[in-house]
Amino acid sequence: MKLLAVHGNPLIGLYAKVSENFAVIGVPEEKFEASIREILGVEVITTTISGSELVGAMIAMNSKGIAVSSNIMSKELEKLKRKIDVKVVDTPMTCIGNNFCINDRGGIAHPEMPQKTIEEVSDFLDIEIVHGTIGGIKTVGMAGVITNRGGIVHPNATEWELKKISRVMGIEALKGTANFGNDMVGSSILANSKGYLVGRDTTGLELGIIDEALFP
């Protein structure tokens, strides 16, 4: 575990997306890269996505590969493809990272995501993906952080939503916050089954719940 900020911003989940083997980060900040390598035990790819540093919002990712919208620039795509399999998806919902919450077993997608898009992504990543919300939030990628070991989700998540996460993604998620009350935990936490990084404003009480949720 490590407390961090990027450019002074504790919402570190906006600037990166991680899996068991790789991290894609949108800002070439040495301390951020080093912390991700050390704590999460992954190889780091530094690139913008569709010209944006906010890669956490722009890509969905598990151990099989990365799904990204067709807005991605060719040089960004080439950089990713040198290291990892990439699926380019033609969708108006271009912030794919905000709209999918996935691990290596399954995933939840924005309830208005076209079924065709969900099928493309689920076939590519070799997982079951279903429509859903987390805490009533449609942008499920920011409302939850799910690894292959555990998960933490928006504090308003219902029992029905938690049961769906358990069935589809194979983990038991807990409800919590980060960064002194930020309920959109996906914007504040980066995690895989080896460790996690969290925004520097996170309290000791929040850290206790995050730790229990991600490493049950």
C-alpha positions in Angstrom: 0.0 0.0 0.0 1.1 3.5 -0.7 -0.5 7.0 -0.4 0.1 9.1 -3.5 -0.9 12.2 -5.5 -0.3 12.9 -9.2 0.4 16.6 -10.1 -0.8 17.3 -6.6 -4.1 15.6 -7.3 -5.1 12.7 -5.0 -7.5 11.3 -7.6 -4.8 8.9 -8.9 -7.3 6.5 -10.5 -8.0 9.0 -13.2 -4.4 8.9 -14.5 -3.9 5.1 -14.8 -5.5 1.7 -15.3 -3.9 -1.5 -14.0 -4.1 -5.3 -14.4 -2.1 -8.2 -13.0 0.7 -7.6 -15.4 0.6 -4.1 -16.8 -0.3 -0.5 -16.0 -1.1 2.2 -18.5 -0.4 5.7 -17.1 -1.1 9.0 -18.8 1.5 11.1 -17.0 5.3 10.6 -17.2 5.8 11.2 -13.5 8.7 9.2 -12.1 7.5 8.7 -8.6 4.1 7.6 -9.8 5.7 5.1 -12.2 8.1 3.8 -9.6 5.3 3.3 -7.0 3.2 1.4 -9.5 6.1 -0.9 -10.4 7.1 -1.5 -6.8 3.6 -2.0 -5.2 1.7 -3.6 -8.0 4.5 -5.6 -9.6 3.6 -4.6 -13.1 5.3 -3.3 -16.3 4.3 0.3 -17.0 3.3 1.7 -20.4 3.2 5.6 -20.4 0.9 7.1 -23.0 -2.0 9.4 -23.4 -5.3 7.9 -24.7 -7.2 9.9 -27.3 -4.9 12.7 -26.4 -6.0 12.6 -22.7 -3.8 12.0 -19.6 -6.9 10.6 -17.9 -6.3 7.1 -19.1 -8.2 5.6 -16.2 -11.4 7.0 -17.7 -10.5 6.0 -21.3 -9.6 2.2 -21.2 -11.0 -1.0 -19.8 -8.3 -3.6 -18.9 -7.7 -7.1 -17.5 -5.0 -9.7 -17.9 -6.2 -10.5 -21.5 -5.8 -7.0 -22.9 -7.2 -3.5 -23.3 -10.4 -2.2 -24.8 -10.4 1.3 -26.0 -12.7 3.5 -28.2 -11.9 4.3 -31.8 -11.0 7.8 -30.8 -7.5 6.5 -29.9 -4.7 8.0 -32.0 -2.6 5.7 -34.1 0.7 6.5 -32.3 -1.0 5.7 -28.9 -2.4 2.4 -30.3 1.0 1.4 -31.7 2.6 2.0 -28.3 0.1 -0.2 -26.5 0.2 -2.9 -29.2 3.9 -3.3 -28.7 3.3 -4.7 -25.2 -0.3 -5.9 -25.0 -3.4 -7.0 -27.0 -5.8 -4.1 -27.8 -9.4 -4.1 -29.0 -10.6 -0.9 -30.6 -14.3 -0.5 -30.1 -16.5 1.8 -32.2 -18.8 3.3 -29.5 -20.3 6.7 -28.8 -19.5 6.0 -25.1 -15.8 6.8 -25.5 -14.8 6.9 -21.9 -14.7 3.1 -21.8 -12.8 3.0 -18.5 -15.6 4.8 -16.8 -18.2 2.5 -18.3 -16.8 -0.9 -17.5 -15.8 -2.4 -14.2 -13.9 -5.7 -14.8 -11.5 -8.3 -13.5 -10.2 -11.5 -15.0 -13.5 -13.4 -14.3 -16.2 -11.0 -15.4 -17.5 -7.5 -15.5 -20.3 -4.9 -15.1 -21.1 -2.4 -17.8 -23.0 0.9 -17.9 -26.7 0.0 -18.2 -27.0 2.0 -21.5 -23.9 0.5 -23.1 -25.0 -1.1 -26.4 -25.2 -4.9 -26.2 -23.1 -5.2 -29.4 -20.3 -3.3 -27.6 -20.5 -5.4 -24.5 -20.3 -8.6 -26.6 -17.2 -7.3 -28.5 -15.4 -6.5 -25.2 -16.5 -9.7 -23.4 -15.4 -11.9 -26.4 -12.0 -10.1 -26.5 -11.3 -10.2 -22.8 -12.8 -13.7 -22.5 -15.2 -12.9 -19.6 -18.9 -12.5 -19.0 -20.0 -8.9 -18.9 -23.5 -7.8 -17.8 -25.3 -4.5 -17.6 -25.6 -3.0 -14.1 -25.0 -0.1 -11.7 -22.9 0.2 -8.5 -24.5 2.3 -5.8 -27.0 3.4 -8.5 -24.2 4.9 -10.5 -24.1 4.1 -14.2 -20.3 4.9 -14.6 -19.4 1.7 -12.9 -15.7 2.0 -13.7 -15.4 4.9 -11.2 -17.9 3.5 -8.7 -15.9 0.3 -7.9 -12.4 -1.2 -7.8 -12.5 -4.9 -8.3 -9.4 -7.2 -8.5 -9.1 -11.0 -8.6 -9.0 -11.1 -4.8 -11.5 -8.5 -3.6 -13.2 -5.2 -4.2 -14.4 -2.0 -2.8 -17.4 -0.2 -4.1 -19.6 2.9 -3.7 -21.1 3.1 -0.2 -24.6 3.2 -1.6 -24.2 -0.2 -3.3 -27.3 -2.4 -2.7 -27.3 -6.0 -1.7 -28.6 -6.9 -5.1 -25.7 -5.0 -6.8 -23.2 -6.7 -4.4 -24.7 -10.2 -5.2 -24.4 -9.5 -9.0 -20.7 -8.5 -8.5 -20.1 -11.7 -6.5 -21.8 -13.9 -9.1 -20.2 -12.3 -12.2 -16.7 -11.3 -10.9 -16.2 -14.0 -8.3 -15.3 -11.8 -5.3 -17.0 -10.4 -2.3 -16.9 -6.6 -2.4 -17.2 -4.2 0.6 -18.6 -0.7 0.6 -16.3 2.2 1.4 -14.7 5.5 0.5 -11.2 7.0 -0.1 -9.6 10.4 -0.1 -11.5 11.6 2.9 -15.0 10.6 1.8 -14.8 10.3 -2.0 -17.4 7.7 -2.8 -16.2 7.3 -6.4 -13.5 4.9 -5.3 -12.3 4.1 -8.8 -11.0 7.6 -9.1 -8.9 7.3 -5.9 -7.6 3.7 -5.9 -5.3 1.6 -8.2 -5.2 -2.1 -7.3 -4.5 -5.6 -8.4 -4.1 -8.9 -6.4 -0.6 -7.9 -5.3 -1.2 -4.5 -3.8 -2.8 -1.1 -4.0 -2.1 2.6 -4.3 -4.5 5.2 -2.9 -4.9 8.9 -2.9 -2.9 10.8 -0.3 -6.0 12.3 1.4 -7.3 8.8 2.5 -7.9 8.5 6.2 -6.7 5.7 8.5 -10.3 4.5 8.9 -10.8 4.4 5.1 -7.4 2.5 4.7 -8.6 -0.2 7.2 -11.7 -0.8 5.1 -9.9 -0.7 1.8 -7.3 -3.2 3.1 -10.0 -5.6 4.3 -11.9 -5.2 1.0 -9.0 -5.8 -1.4 -7.2 -8.4 0.7 -9.9 -10.4 2.5 
